[in-house]
Amino acid sequence: QVQLVESGGGLVQPGGSLRLSCTASGFTLADYAIGWFRQAPGKEREGVSCISSSLRNSEDSTYYADSVKGRFTISRDYTKNTVYLQMNSLKPDDTAVYYCARGTIASMRSRFYDSWGQGIQVTVSS
């Protein structure tokens, strides 16, 4: 059974950091791209970052939305079947429910992803 579980969310002050984890089970993480998406209240879901499958590339390729470039870093630990999203210099606009998803290609478009985690709340507020 394919499963993705997010962890590491919570409340943080502006300028602070959080590290989200996406732990996969039921499939081999290296065979798929993994994306992070977020959805704020009243807004559409948007792609935040994604990392390519090692099957398609000799090394991981990473992509970021313009709004998080230079602040967020995506990485993968194959031994733990986990993908991380390190979020630094957090802003109130980063407040949202964050989701990780399994994809066929590394893309910011949700239609390329077939399995999703349950989501985790990130709140940036003083």
C-alpha positions in Angstrom: 0.0 0.0 0.0 1.4 3.3 -1.1 1.6 5.8 1.8 3.2 9.2 2.3 3.3 10.7 5.8 4.3 14.3 6.5 5.8 15.5 9.8 7.6 18.4 11.2 5.1 21.2 10.9 4.0 23.6 13.6 4.0 27.2 14.7 7.1 29.3 14.1 7.9 33.0 14.3 8.7 35.0 11.2 12.4 34.5 10.3 12.4 31.1 11.9 13.0 27.6 10.4 11.2 24.3 10.1 12.1 21.0 8.5 9.3 19.0 7.0 9.7 15.3 6.4 7.9 13.1 3.9 8.3 9.4 4.7 7.3 7.0 2.0 6.2 3.4 2.3 4.8 0.8 -0.1 7.2 1.9 -3.0 10.8 2.7 -3.6 11.4 6.4 -3.2 14.2 6.4 -5.8 11.8 5.4 -8.5 9.7 8.5 -8.3 9.8 12.2 -8.2 8.5 13.8 -5.0 6.9 17.2 -4.8 5.9 19.5 -2.0 2.8 21.5 -2.4 0.9 23.9 -0.1 -2.5 25.4 0.2 -3.4 28.4 2.2 -7.0 29.2 3.2 -8.9 30.7 0.3 -6.1 30.0 -2.1 -5.4 27.3 -4.7 -2.9 24.6 -4.1 0.5 25.6 -5.4 3.8 23.8 -6.1 6.6 24.7 -3.7 9.4 22.4 -4.6 10.2 19.0 -6.2 13.0 16.5 -6.7 13.5 14.2 -9.6 13.7 10.4 -9.6 17.1 8.9 -9.7 15.9 6.5 -12.4 15.7 9.5 -14.8 18.8 11.3 -13.8 22.3 10.4 -12.6 21.8 12.8 -9.8 18.8 14.5 -8.2 17.5 17.6 -9.9 15.6 20.1 -7.7 13.1 22.8 -8.5 11.6 25.6 -6.5 8.8 28.1 -6.8 10.1 31.7 -7.1 8.5 32.6 -3.8 10.7 30.1 -1.9 14.0 30.2 -3.9 17.0 30.8 -1.6 14.9 30.0 1.5 13.8 26.4 1.0 15.8 23.3 0.3 14.5 19.9 -0.8 16.6 16.8 -0.3 16.2 13.0 -0.3 17.6 10.3 2.1 17.3 7.0 0.3 18.3 5.0 3.3 15.3 6.4 5.2 12.9 6.5 2.2 12.3 10.1 3.2 12.3 13.5 1.4 12.9 16.7 3.4 11.9 20.3 2.9 14.1 22.6 4.9 12.4 25.9 5.3 14.4 29.0 6.5 13.6 32.7 6.8 9.9 31.8 7.0 7.3 34.5 6.3 3.7 34.8 7.3 2.8 34.2 3.6 4.3 30.7 4.0 1.4 29.8 6.3 -0.4 26.9 4.7 -1.1 23.2 4.8 1.9 21.4 3.2 1.5 18.2 1.2 4.1 15.8 -0.3 3.2 13.8 -3.3 4.6 11.0 -5.5 5.0 11.9 -9.1 6.0 10.4 -12.5 8.1 13.5 -13.3 9.4 16.4 -11.2 6.9 19.1 -11.9 5.2 21.9 -10.1 1.9 20.8 -11.6 -0.2 18.6 -9.4 -1.6 16.6 -12.3 1.7 14.6 -12.5 1.3 13.3 -9.0 -0.7 10.2 -8.2 -0.4 9.7 -4.4 -0.6 12.4 -1.7 0.1 12.6 2.0 -2.6 13.9 4.4 -1.0 17.3 4.8 0.6 19.1 7.7 0.0 22.6 9.0 2.7 25.2 9.0 1.9 28.5 10.7 4.2 31.5 10.6 3.1 34.1 13.1 4.5 36.2 15.9 
